[in-house]
Each structure stands twice: as structure tokens, then as C-alpha cells.
Amino acid sequence: MATRSTVSERPLLYRVKDEYTDSRYGCRPEDRDPETHIRYGVLNLDKPRGPTSHEVVAWIKRMLNIPKAGHAGTLDPKVSGVLPVALAEATKVLQALAGCDKEYICLMRLHSDVPESQLLDVLKEFIGPIYQRPPLRSAVKRRIRIKHIYNIELLEKRGKDVLLRIHCESGTYVRKLCHDIGEALGVGAHMRELRRIRVGPFHEDENLVTLNELRDALILWREFNIPDYIKKVILPVEYAVRHIPKVYVRDSAVDAICHGASLAVPGIVKVEDGIKPGDLVAIMTLKNELVALGRAQMTSKEMVTVEKGIAVRTTRVIMKPGTYPPMWKKKKEAKPEQAGTETKE
């Protein structure tokens, strides 16, 4: 089955070669202490059937004793599978997951049996843009919307039971999709079971953990001072932005961005190719730490070739100010507006 790439695999374009990063400030994501790792962590959680997504997040907050947590892509109580959960400071990256495409394994029950060839022909008709009206029990306004189905793969058919792999746009209602497929077949159908296997960069085949595994890792850390398993079950916040393009900046530009400054081109060291104006990008340190999210104002090639200008407008700061020292020329009565343009003190 052809699917879109969920992890950024773009070639790098360099503005500066061999740029130095000071080891005294910040640290690589894998070197964070357990407390910081949790505050800037995300979970690729295997949500069980039964509880709501909100209930699961509330349990995690109590388990970890953190003030806030959030999830990306609500799952109904009867649905299991991938539920990305951002912890504490990492909740700021949830906007990067809001529009991610998703994959499901769905068990559909036909109300009458049909030949497999007929089923395959009808499934093809649902690949591409489709019209959907959200069901009565939904959290959004019930208006007709256009959603994209990227692929529907027939995995198995036994009589009236049909097992499907569905790759679709965020916000697609699989239950409604099953109903519509049944209508197109002329026999009716409904969804019997559903499991989500991917949300953007979060996949069930990679780093998926259960609530029990999280609890066990916490016990090993808190009671036996063994933090290794915490680092395995909780992923660094950078994992949640693997799918979006990245811009890497000098140490001297980091703190200004942490104060809300936009990124100017002199602060850039390297960028991933393929960035277009308006794209959501991740601003990274040379130690691969996530500093902020922003909207590109230039293409990748412009970012590494032009002499001046704003490359990225910062929209959400992740890193706390003071992680790197302030190196811009301070203004007396105004906060910095551009990172990377001023000279060092």
C-alpha cells in the first residue's frame, strides 16, 4: 500500500559549515534528566477499549504528577490504538499533530454478503475526496465536509465480515465511511471494531506503550532509582515533530527565539530542503533540541542564500528562556524582534 511519508527525510542545505555549539548550554534530547525528560516528553500510547481519551489523559497526569497533558486525535471509548499524549511543556507541540493523516484497521460487517470483486470495485470509488456529514454523536457541527481517503486496502473477507486498512485525512469518520460503503453496495454495512494504527509520525509498530508499561517504568525510577525505562516509554518532544521540516539555528539565536523573536536568516546554520512560504516548521538547535514552531516566510533555498530578512515567524515557543544565554544586542525599551540579526555582546 502506498502511503505518504510520516517522517521528515529531506536533504539538508547549509548556510554555514562547521558551526560550533557550546556544550555548556542545553543538551541533547537523549541526555535530559528524568524530570526534564517527562516535562518535555510525549507518549505513543496504546489506548485500551473502554475509557475515553480524556479519562486516559487524566490518569496519566495523576501517575506522573504533572499539571497538564493533552492528546492528539480523540478516540471513541470503544476504539483502541495509537493516542499521542503530550506531557506538560510538550503540550505546545500538539498543533503540529492537529492535521496529521491517520491509519486504521477496521472490521466492517456487511448486512448481506456480496462478491469480493463487487466489494473491491466499490472500495475504489471511495478513494479520493469524499463528502461526509458528521454523525449525531460528534463534537463538531453537523455540516457536510470534504475529506480525503488516501487508500482503502482489503485485508481479508470472510462472508459478511470485511477487514480493511484505511488511510485517511484527519477528521474522517470511519463509522460513517462504513455506512456509506454499505449504501453504495446496496446491502448496508456498519463498523464492528476499529483500531487506529498511526497518527502522523506515531505508529503502533514503533515505541507503542501501554498504561501498565508506563506505571512499571515509574515504579522502577521512583522506588529503585532506575530511570532507563522512563526514557524508553516516554519519548522526547522532538519525536512529535519528525514529520515537519526543520530549520537549525546558531546558539546565539536561540534565546531571542525563546522570547518570541522571529528568526532572521543570519541566525540560520542549515535547513531541510523543500520548505515553502507558509509551511509549519520546527526551529532546532544544533544539539537537535526543539526551540519553537513557526511559519516559513521563505523557501529553503532562500533561507541559505539571501543576506537578510525574516525566514520564520515564531508561532509557539517550546524551550524555556534562559536555556541558552542571551547573545543579542539588548535594546533598552523593547524586546527582541528578530533572532540572528544583532551582533553579540
Phi, psi and omega per residue, in radians:
M1 nan 2.279 3.115
A2 -1.430 2.238 3.094
T3 -2.305 2.746 3.094
R4 -1.307 2.631 3.130
S5 -1.122 2.384 3.140
T6 -1.841 -0.073 -3.134
V7 -2.223 2.373 -3.135
S8 -1.121 2.115 3.126
E9 -2.293 0.832 -3.071
R10 -1.625 2.578 3.038
P11 -1.189 2.708 -3.115
L12 -1.655 2.470 3.000
L13 -1.981 2.294 -3.029
Y14 -1.806 2.335 2.960
R15 -1.645 -0.647 -3.133
V16 -2.310 2.392 3.077
K17 -1.737 2.528 3.019
D18 1.009 0.725 3.080
E19 -1.242 2.435 -3.086
Y20 -1.562 2.448 2.992
T21 -2.147 2.302 -3.038
D22 -1.372 2.125 -3.104
S23 -1.215 -0.196 -3.135
R24 -1.331 -0.281 -3.055
Y25 -2.119 2.446 -3.107
G26 1.129 -3.003 3.061
C27 -2.907 2.784 3.085
R28 -1.096 2.557 -3.113
P29 -0.940 -0.648 -3.105
E30 -1.287 -0.175 -3.119
D31 -1.766 0.066 3.140
R32 -1.154 2.553 3.063
D33 -1.214 2.805 -3.040
P34 -0.966 -0.732 -3.117
E35 -1.107 -0.792 3.115
T36 -1.178 -0.657 3.124
H37 -1.038 -0.693 3.124
I38 -1.210 -0.781 -3.109
R39 -1.093 -0.558 3.125
Y40 -1.971 0.822 -3.068
G41 -2.134 2.821 3.056
V42 -2.342 2.662 3.103
L43 -1.989 2.354 2.934
N44 -1.669 1.437 -2.946
L45 -1.505 2.390 3.001
D46 -1.574 1.626 -3.115
K47 -1.198 2.257 3.092
P48 -1.383 2.841 3.014
R49 -1.285 2.453 3.098
G50 2.211 -1.251 -3.110
P51 -1.343 2.790 3.028
T52 -1.364 2.858 3.085
S53 -1.076 -0.663 3.134
H54 -1.112 -0.726 3.124
E55 -1.112 -0.720 3.138
V56 -1.082 -0.765 3.136
V57 -1.125 -0.669 3.105
A58 -1.103 -0.706 3.091
W59 -1.080 -0.742 -3.119
I60 -1.122 -0.706 3.100
K61 -1.038 -0.745 3.135
R62 -1.200 -0.711 -3.140
M63 -1.066 -0.755 -3.063
L64 -1.597 -0.170 -3.125
N65 0.994 0.911 3.120
I66 -2.054 2.666 -3.046
P67 -1.288 -0.447 -3.096
K68 -2.657 2.707 3.054
A69 -2.764 2.752 3.140
G70 -2.634 2.770 -3.125
H71 -2.089 2.784 3.121
A72 -1.984 2.048 3.094
G73 1.438 1.613 -3.109
T74 -1.105 2.392 3.017
L75 -1.916 2.376 3.067
D76 -1.080 2.711 -3.127
P77 -0.935 -0.640 -3.085
K78 -1.464 -0.026 -3.101
V79 -1.808 2.407 3.116
S80 -1.937 3.032 3.001
G81 2.092 -2.775 -2.972
V82 -1.148 2.121 3.057
L83 -2.313 1.702 3.093
P84 -1.133 2.256 3.140
V85 -2.163 2.145 3.118
A86 -1.717 2.420 -3.038
L87 -1.896 2.334 3.002
A88 0.847 -2.030 -3.078
E89 -1.111 -0.433 -3.101
A90 -1.264 -0.192 3.112
T91 -1.079 -0.323 -3.136
K92 -1.181 -0.277 -3.114
V93 -1.618 -0.007 -3.078
L94 -1.044 -0.490 3.120
Q95 -1.094 -0.464 3.131
A96 -1.284 -0.269 -3.132
L97 -1.833 -0.120 -2.999
A98 -1.036 -0.686 -3.074
G99 -1.812 0.266 -3.072
C100 -1.181 2.505 3.048
D101 -1.236 2.831 -3.030
K102 -2.357 2.757 3.061
E103 -2.249 2.498 -3.113
Y104 -2.347 2.659 2.872
I105 -1.887 2.131 -3.007
C106 -2.167 2.329 2.991
L107 -1.781 1.981 -3.109
M108 -1.887 2.382 3.104
R109 -1.880 2.058 3.035
L110 -1.362 2.537 3.141
H111 -1.414 -0.299 2.985
S112 -2.561 2.605 -3.114
D113 -1.246 2.550 3.072
V114 -2.362 2.706 3.079
P115 -1.063 2.548 -3.126
E116 -1.060 -0.626 -3.139
S117 -1.100 -0.692 3.105
Q118 -1.159 -0.722 3.115
L119 -1.063 -0.770 -3.131
L120 -1.095 -0.692 3.128
D121 -1.101 -0.726 -3.130
V122 -1.223 -0.692 3.125
L123 -1.034 -0.652 3.128
K124 -1.081 -0.569 -3.126
E125 -1.166 -0.374 -3.095
F126 -1.666 0.042 3.067
I127 -1.531 2.193 -3.044
G128 2.070 -2.836 3.118
P129 -1.261 2.358 3.094
I130 -2.292 2.774 3.055
Y131 -1.679 2.360 3.091
Q132 -2.413 2.431 2.936
R133 -1.907 2.161 -3.135
P134 -0.954 2.560 3.132
P135 -1.175 2.947 -3.115
L136 -0.999 -0.739 3.138
R137 -1.557 1.346 3.114
S138 -2.481 2.793 -3.076
A139 -1.642 0.104 -3.109
V140 -2.106 2.867 3.130
K141 -1.108 2.380 -3.064
R142 -1.465 1.298 3.045
R143 -2.115 2.683 -3.127
I144 -1.176 2.284 3.141
R145 -2.233 2.717 3.045
I146 -1.699 2.175 3.085
K147 -2.181 2.643 -3.104
H148 -1.816 2.253 2.998
I149 -1.795 1.980 -3.066
Y150 -1.390 -0.575 3.107
N151 -2.902 2.537 2.974
I152 -2.238 2.062 -3.121
E153 -1.937 2.211 3.065
L154 -1.414 1.954 -3.123
L155 -1.526 -0.664 -3.089
E156 -2.879 2.598 3.060
K157 -2.415 2.156 3.074
R158 -2.241 1.751 -3.103
G159 1.094 -2.111 -3.119
K160 -1.583 -0.066 3.117
D161 -1.623 2.255 -3.074
V162 -2.214 2.205 3.115
L163 -1.805 2.159 -3.050
L164 -2.172 2.563 2.887
R165 -1.881 2.149 -3.031
I166 -2.095 2.195 3.080
H167 -1.967 2.034 -2.960
C168 -2.497 2.948 3.079
E169 -1.254 2.642 3.047
S170 -1.000 2.432 3.132
G171 1.583 0.057 3.090
T172 -1.370 2.356 3.097
Y173 -1.676 1.885 -3.079
V174 -1.194 -0.615 3.107
R175 -1.037 -0.763 3.113
K176 -1.198 -0.618 3.107
L177 -1.077 -0.752 3.108
C178 -1.076 -0.750 3.121
H179 -1.052 -0.760 -3.102
D180 -1.198 -0.630 3.076
I181 -1.095 -0.724 3.093
G182 -1.081 -0.699 3.107
E183 -1.117 -0.741 -3.137
A184 -1.151 -0.545 3.094
L185 -1.329 -0.347 -3.133
G186 1.447 0.198 -3.107
V187 -2.123 -0.246 -3.076
G188 1.467 2.671 3.127
A189 -2.848 2.771 3.033
H190 -2.538 2.810 3.122
M191 -1.474 2.190 3.110
R192 -1.617 -0.818 3.138
E193 -2.490 2.684 3.137
L194 -2.560 2.398 3.048
R195 -2.356 2.280 3.086
R196 -1.569 2.267 -3.078
I197 -1.933 -0.155 3.104
R198 -2.783 2.455 2.941
V199 -2.290 1.832 -3.125
G200 0.942 -2.105 -3.116
P201 -1.411 -0.102 -3.121
F202 -1.619 2.092 -3.069
H203 -2.251 2.587 -3.121
E204 -1.196 -0.310 3.137
D205 -1.525 0.022 -3.067
E206 -2.454 1.961 3.019
N207 1.108 0.460 3.095
L208 -1.335 2.321 -3.104
V209 -2.288 2.697 3.078
T210 -1.766 2.931 3.067
L211 -1.075 -0.650 3.117
N212 -1.127 -0.682 3.125
E213 -1.171 -0.639 3.069
L214 -1.125 -0.768 3.127
R215 -1.070 -0.768 -3.140
D216 -1.096 -0.706 3.130
A217 -1.123 -0.659 3.109
L218 -1.151 -0.707 3.119
I219 -1.096 -0.772 3.132
L220 -1.074 -0.637 -3.132
W221 -1.335 -0.880 -3.025
R222 -1.292 -0.635 -3.052
E223 -1.713 -0.451 -3.072
F224 -2.150 0.080 3.097
N225 0.973 0.724 3.075
I226 -2.026 1.718 -3.052
P227 -1.526 -0.049 -3.021
D228 -0.986 -0.721 -3.049
Y229 -1.322 -0.457 3.019
I230 -1.062 -0.700 3.141
K231 -1.191 -0.395 -3.136
K232 -1.511 -0.705 -3.073
V233 -1.470 -0.510 3.079
I234 -1.807 2.216 -3.089
L235 -1.696 2.627 3.071
P236 -1.144 2.661 -3.087
V237 -0.990 -0.477 -3.136
E238 -1.071 -0.430 3.111
Y239 -1.049 -0.587 -3.053
A240 -1.310 -0.163 3.139
V241 -2.050 0.371 3.134
R242 -1.077 -0.468 -3.022
H243 -1.549 -0.120 -3.119
I244 -1.918 2.649 -3.092
P245 -1.163 2.715 -3.002
K246 -2.173 2.574 3.051
V247 -2.162 2.163 -3.087
Y248 -1.776 2.337 -2.996
V249 -2.106 2.840 3.066
R250 -1.187 2.732 3.031
D251 -0.997 -0.629 -3.065
S252 -1.184 -0.304 -3.118
A253 -1.664 -0.249 -2.950
V254 -1.118 -0.886 -3.013
D255 -1.171 -0.594 3.086
A256 -1.094 -0.711 3.090
I257 -1.123 -0.660 3.105
C258 -1.097 -0.389 3.075
H259 -1.636 0.149 3.055
G260 1.737 0.067 -3.121
A261 -1.202 2.624 2.976
S262 -1.371 2.754 -3.101
L263 -1.615 2.089 3.061
A264 -1.642 2.724 -3.003
V265 -1.048 -0.564 3.128
P266 -1.107 -0.323 3.127
G267 -1.472 -0.045 -3.054
I268 -1.580 2.427 3.037
V269 -1.793 -0.828 -3.129
K270 -2.730 2.769 3.139
V271 -2.453 2.735 3.018
E272 -1.430 2.472 -3.098
D273 -1.229 2.714 3.046
G274 1.697 0.014 3.141
I275 -1.276 2.407 3.101
K276 -2.145 2.682 3.077
P277 -0.948 2.330 -3.119
G278 1.685 -0.261 -3.140
D279 -1.183 2.506 2.972
L280 -1.320 2.226 -3.116
V281 -2.266 2.770 3.065
A282 -1.820 2.231 3.079
I283 -1.612 2.136 -3.000
M284 -2.118 2.650 2.960
T285 -1.447 3.021 3.093
L286 -1.309 -0.109 3.023
K287 -1.696 0.211 3.135
N288 1.184 0.498 3.043
E289 -1.577 2.478 3.078
L290 -1.412 2.130 3.127
V291 -1.650 -0.857 -3.051
A292 -2.878 2.932 2.976
L293 -1.879 2.635 3.133
G294 -2.801 3.059 3.116
R295 -1.886 2.193 -3.120
A296 -1.133 2.437 3.074
Q297 -1.891 -0.099 -3.110
M298 -2.458 2.951 2.972
T299 -1.390 2.890 3.102
S300 -0.985 -0.789 -3.082
K301 -1.149 -0.637 3.088
E302 -1.143 -0.656 -3.117
M303 -1.069 -0.499 -3.086
V304 -1.821 0.014 -3.099
T305 -2.111 -0.597 -3.107
V306 -1.295 2.778 -3.060
E307 -1.542 -0.494 -3.097
K308 -2.668 2.974 -3.138
G309 2.132 2.861 3.117
I310 -1.491 2.146 -3.137
A311 -1.592 -0.681 -3.088
V312 -2.455 2.264 3.015
R313 -1.561 2.057 -3.106
T314 -1.209 2.283 3.133
T315 -2.008 -0.506 -3.113
R316 -2.608 2.043 3.132
V317 -1.554 2.288 -3.137
I318 -1.801 -0.829 -3.086
M319 -1.321 2.489 3.134
K320 -1.331 2.447 3.049
P321 -1.013 2.548 -3.130
G322 1.648 -0.187 3.084
T323 -1.080 -0.699 3.003
Y324 -1.998 2.620 -3.102
P325 -1.224 2.610 3.065
P326 -1.225 2.157 -3.094
M327 -2.120 0.021 3.117
W328 -1.465 2.809 3.093
K329 -1.291 1.960 -3.000
K330 -1.205 2.449 3.050
K331 -1.723 2.614 -3.004
K332 -1.262 -0.720 -2.988
E333 -2.213 0.400 -3.136
A334 -2.659 2.558 3.078
K335 -1.370 2.810 -3.121
P336 -1.130 2.440 -3.130
E337 -1.847 -0.408 -3.128
Q338 -2.369 2.260 3.086
A339 -1.636 2.231 3.063
G340 1.850 -0.094 -3.084
T341 -1.697 -0.490 -3.057
E342 -1.516 2.845 3.129
T343 -1.481 2.750 3.089
K344 -1.213 2.684 3.084
E345 -1.257 nan nan
